[in-house]
Structure formats: C-alpha cells, structure tokens
Amino acid sequence: MFFPLQGNASLKRGNETFESTPGNGLIADGIADSDVRFVGPRQHLVMIIEQKEMINRLRGMLETPARGPIDFNPSIDLT
C-alpha cells in the first residue's frame, strides 16, 4: 500500500492506470501484470501486508471463510 505525502506514482494493471497523489493512495498487490512507476520528487509512506494476513483479517471481519483470489481496486481515496 502506498500512501503519498508528496509527489506521485502510477500503477499500471492490465490496460488501466491508477495514480497515487496526495489524497489518493494505491494498493500494489504484486501480481505479474502490474507495473509501479514513481515520477519526480516524492515521499510515500509504504505499508506491506502479507496476503495471508489480509485473508485472515477479512475472514474475521466477515465471520465467514474467504475463498478464491482477493482482488482489490488499486485506488484508495484518502480524503
């Protein structure tokens, strides 16, 4: 997860591009067809969470097993 403090980055996943700017973060899940690019001076807070941990927490919140691949929208509105 990228939380921008200043500057920007972009994530290309398939045919879509998502922008990380102050007020809008990104989830980069490390899938093979994604590409993260950083542009110019920037400062991001980065948080790494293992997929297994995300699944366990999701299962606890929903009180039901999480099955199949988890696909998050890469864009996070931070406003």
ZAFILO-804570 format. One record per residue (C-alpha): residue number from 1; chain; z, y, x. Coordinates in Angstrom, 2 decimals, padded with zeros to 5 digits. Each point is the difference from the previous one (the first is absolute). Layout:
<rec><lodren>NUM</lodren><zafi>A</zafi><zz>Z</zz><yy>Y</yy><xx>X</xx></rec>
...
END
This chain:
<rec><lodren>1</lodren><zafi>A</zafi><zz>000.00</zz><yy>000.00</yy><xx>000.00</xx></rec>
<rec><lodren>2</lodren><zafi>A</zafi><zz>-000.97</zz><yy>003.41</yy><xx>001.36</xx></rec>
<rec><lodren>3</lodren><zafi>A</zafi><zz>001.93</zz><yy>003.07</yy><xx>-001.15</xx></rec>
<rec><lodren>4</lodren><zafi>A</zafi><zz>-001.76</zz><yy>003.10</yy><xx>001.37</xx></rec>
<rec><lodren>5</lodren><zafi>A</zafi><zz>002.06</zz><yy>002.95</yy><xx>001.17</xx></rec>
<rec><lodren>6</lodren><zafi>A</zafi><zz>-003.04</zz><yy>001.94</yy><xx>001.26</xx></rec>
<rec><lodren>7</lodren><zafi>A</zafi><zz>-003.66</zz><yy>-000.73</yy><xx>000.67</xx></rec>
<rec><lodren>8</lodren><zafi>A</zafi><zz>-001.89</zz><yy>-002.83</yy><xx>-001.62</xx></rec>
<rec><lodren>9</lodren><zafi>A</zafi><zz>-001.28</zz><yy>-003.54</yy><xx>000.29</xx></rec>
<rec><lodren>10</lodren><zafi>A</zafi><zz>-002.47</zz><yy>-002.01</yy><xx>-002.02</xx></rec>
<rec><lodren>11</lodren><zafi>A</zafi><zz>-000.09</zz><yy>-003.62</yy><xx>-001.03</xx></rec>
<rec><lodren>12</lodren><zafi>A</zafi><zz>-003.31</zz><yy>-001.64</yy><xx>-000.77</xx></rec>
<rec><lodren>13</lodren><zafi>A</zafi><zz>000.30</zz><yy>-003.19</yy><xx>-002.05</xx></rec>
<rec><lodren>14</lodren><zafi>A</zafi><zz>-003.28</zz><yy>-001.51</yy><xx>-001.07</xx></rec>
<rec><lodren>15</lodren><zafi>A</zafi><zz>-002.14</zz><yy>002.84</yy><xx>-001.38</xx></rec>
<rec><lodren>16</lodren><zafi>A</zafi><zz>002.97</zz><yy>002.27</yy><xx>-000.80</xx></rec>
<rec><lodren>17</lodren><zafi>A</zafi><zz>001.67</zz><yy>002.59</yy><xx>002.24</xx></rec>
<rec><lodren>18</lodren><zafi>A</zafi><zz>003.57</zz><yy>001.19</yy><xx>-000.60</xx></rec>
<rec><lodren>19</lodren><zafi>A</zafi><zz>001.44</zz><yy>003.13</yy><xx>001.64</xx></rec>
<rec><lodren>20</lodren><zafi>A</zafi><zz>003.50</zz><yy>000.48</yy><xx>001.36</xx></rec>
<rec><lodren>21</lodren><zafi>A</zafi><zz>001.04</zz><yy>003.66</yy><xx>-000.03</xx></rec>
<rec><lodren>22</lodren><zafi>A</zafi><zz>003.36</zz><yy>001.69</yy><xx>-000.56</xx></rec>
<rec><lodren>23</lodren><zafi>A</zafi><zz>000.86</zz><yy>-000.96</yy><xx>-003.58</xx></rec>
<rec><lodren>24</lodren><zafi>A</zafi><zz>-002.10</zz><yy>-003.18</yy><xx>000.04</xx></rec>
<rec><lodren>25</lodren><zafi>A</zafi><zz>000.92</zz><yy>-003.10</yy><xx>002.03</xx></rec>
<rec><lodren>26</lodren><zafi>A</zafi><zz>-001.78</zz><yy>-003.29</yy><xx>000.67</xx></rec>
<rec><lodren>27</lodren><zafi>A</zafi><zz>000.77</zz><yy>-003.70</yy><xx>-000.12</xx></rec>
<rec><lodren>28</lodren><zafi>A</zafi><zz>-002.04</zz><yy>-001.78</yy><xx>002.68</xx></rec>
<rec><lodren>29</lodren><zafi>A</zafi><zz>000.54</zz><yy>-003.70</yy><xx>-000.60</xx></rec>
<rec><lodren>30</lodren><zafi>A</zafi><zz>-001.81</zz><yy>-001.25</yy><xx>003.09</xx></rec>
<rec><lodren>31</lodren><zafi>A</zafi><zz>-002.76</zz><yy>-001.82</yy><xx>-001.84</xx></rec>
<rec><lodren>32</lodren><zafi>A</zafi><zz>-003.11</zz><yy>-000.71</yy><xx>002.03</xx></rec>
<rec><lodren>33</lodren><zafi>A</zafi><zz>-002.33</zz><yy>002.37</yy><xx>-001.85</xx></rec>
<rec><lodren>34</lodren><zafi>A</zafi><zz>002.19</zz><yy>003.09</yy><xx>000.36</xx></rec>
<rec><lodren>35</lodren><zafi>A</zafi><zz>-000.32</zz><yy>002.67</yy><xx>002.69</xx></rec>
<rec><lodren>36</lodren><zafi>A</zafi><zz>002.56</zz><yy>002.79</yy><xx>000.65</xx></rec>
<rec><lodren>37</lodren><zafi>A</zafi><zz>-001.16</zz><yy>003.16</yy><xx>001.80</xx></rec>
<rec><lodren>38</lodren><zafi>A</zafi><zz>002.14</zz><yy>002.89</yy><xx>001.16</xx></rec>
<rec><lodren>39</lodren><zafi>A</zafi><zz>-001.54</zz><yy>003.48</yy><xx>000.20</xx></rec>
<rec><lodren>40</lodren><zafi>A</zafi><zz>001.15</zz><yy>002.84</yy><xx>002.26</xx></rec>
<rec><lodren>41</lodren><zafi>A</zafi><zz>003.61</zz><yy>001.03</yy><xx>000.53</xx></rec>
<rec><lodren>42</lodren><zafi>A</zafi><zz>002.27</zz><yy>-001.86</yy><xx>-002.38</xx></rec>
<rec><lodren>43</lodren><zafi>A</zafi><zz>003.49</zz><yy>-001.27</yy><xx>-000.54</xx></rec>
<rec><lodren>44</lodren><zafi>A</zafi><zz>000.69</zz><yy>-003.00</yy><xx>-002.23</xx></rec>
<rec><lodren>45</lodren><zafi>A</zafi><zz>003.14</zz><yy>-001.94</yy><xx>-000.78</xx></rec>
<rec><lodren>46</lodren><zafi>A</zafi><zz>-001.01</zz><yy>-003.68</yy><xx>000.03</xx></rec>
<rec><lodren>47</lodren><zafi>A</zafi><zz>001.95</zz><yy>-002.79</yy><xx>-001.68</xx></rec>
<rec><lodren>48</lodren><zafi>A</zafi><zz>-000.89</zz><yy>-003.65</yy><xx>000.57</xx></rec>
<rec><lodren>49</lodren><zafi>A</zafi><zz>001.11</zz><yy>-002.54</yy><xx>-002.62</xx></rec>
<rec><lodren>50</lodren><zafi>A</zafi><zz>-000.88</zz><yy>-003.67</yy><xx>000.29</xx></rec>
<rec><lodren>51</lodren><zafi>A</zafi><zz>-001.99</zz><yy>-001.39</yy><xx>-002.92</xx></rec>
<rec><lodren>52</lodren><zafi>A</zafi><zz>002.55</zz><yy>-002.78</yy><xx>-000.54</xx></rec>
<rec><lodren>53</lodren><zafi>A</zafi><zz>002.76</zz><yy>002.60</yy><xx>-000.43</xx></rec>
<rec><lodren>54</lodren><zafi>A</zafi><zz>-002.11</zz><yy>001.99</yy><xx>-002.49</xx></rec>
<rec><lodren>55</lodren><zafi>A</zafi><zz>-000.61</zz><yy>-003.17</yy><xx>-002.04</xx></rec>
<rec><lodren>56</lodren><zafi>A</zafi><zz>003.71</zz><yy>-000.88</yy><xx>000.01</xx></rec>
<rec><lodren>57</lodren><zafi>A</zafi><zz>001.00</zz><yy>003.49</yy><xx>-001.16</xx></rec>
<rec><lodren>58</lodren><zafi>A</zafi><zz>-002.71</zz><yy>000.05</yy><xx>-002.67</xx></rec>
<rec><lodren>59</lodren><zafi>A</zafi><zz>001.16</zz><yy>-003.39</yy><xx>-001.25</xx></rec>
<rec><lodren>60</lodren><zafi>A</zafi><zz>003.59</zz><yy>001.32</yy><xx>-000.22</xx></rec>
<rec><lodren>61</lodren><zafi>A</zafi><zz>-001.01</zz><yy>003.17</yy><xx>-001.85</xx></rec>
<rec><lodren>62</lodren><zafi>A</zafi><zz>-002.18</zz><yy>-001.85</yy><xx>-002.50</xx></rec>
<rec><lodren>63</lodren><zafi>A</zafi><zz>002.35</zz><yy>-003.00</yy><xx>-000.25</xx></rec>
<rec><lodren>64</lodren><zafi>A</zafi><zz>-003.05</zz><yy>-002.26</yy><xx>000.11</xx></rec>
<rec><lodren>65</lodren><zafi>A</zafi><zz>-001.95</zz><yy>-001.68</yy><xx>002.80</xx></rec>
<rec><lodren>66</lodren><zafi>A</zafi><zz>-002.77</zz><yy>002.05</yy><xx>001.58</xx></rec>
<rec><lodren>67</lodren><zafi>A</zafi><zz>-003.09</zz><yy>-002.16</yy><xx>000.32</xx></rec>
<rec><lodren>68</lodren><zafi>A</zafi><zz>-003.35</zz><yy>000.52</yy><xx>001.65</xx></rec>
<rec><lodren>69</lodren><zafi>A</zafi><zz>-001.00</zz><yy>002.82</yy><xx>002.32</xx></rec>
<rec><lodren>70</lodren><zafi>A</zafi><zz>001.65</zz><yy>003.38</yy><xx>-000.46</xx></rec>
<rec><lodren>71</lodren><zafi>A</zafi><zz>-002.54</zz><yy>002.83</yy><xx>-000.01</xx></rec>
<rec><lodren>72</lodren><zafi>A</zafi><zz>001.45</zz><yy>003.52</yy><xx>000.14</xx></rec>
<rec><lodren>73</lodren><zafi>A</zafi><zz>-001.99</zz><yy>003.15</yy><xx>-000.64</xx></rec>
<rec><lodren>74</lodren><zafi>A</zafi><zz>-000.02</zz><yy>001.58</yy><xx>003.49</xx></rec>
<rec><lodren>75</lodren><zafi>A</zafi><zz>000.73</zz><yy>003.53</yy><xx>-001.29</xx></rec>
<rec><lodren>76</lodren><zafi>A</zafi><zz>003.63</zz><yy>001.15</yy><xx>-000.48</xx></rec>
<rec><lodren>77</lodren><zafi>A</zafi><zz>000.65</zz><yy>003.31</yy><xx>-001.82</xx></rec>
<rec><lodren>78</lodren><zafi>A</zafi><zz>002.97</zz><yy>001.57</yy><xx>001.84</xx></rec>
<rec><lodren>79</lodren><zafi>A</zafi><zz>000.25</zz><yy>003.17</yy><xx>-002.11</xx></rec>
END
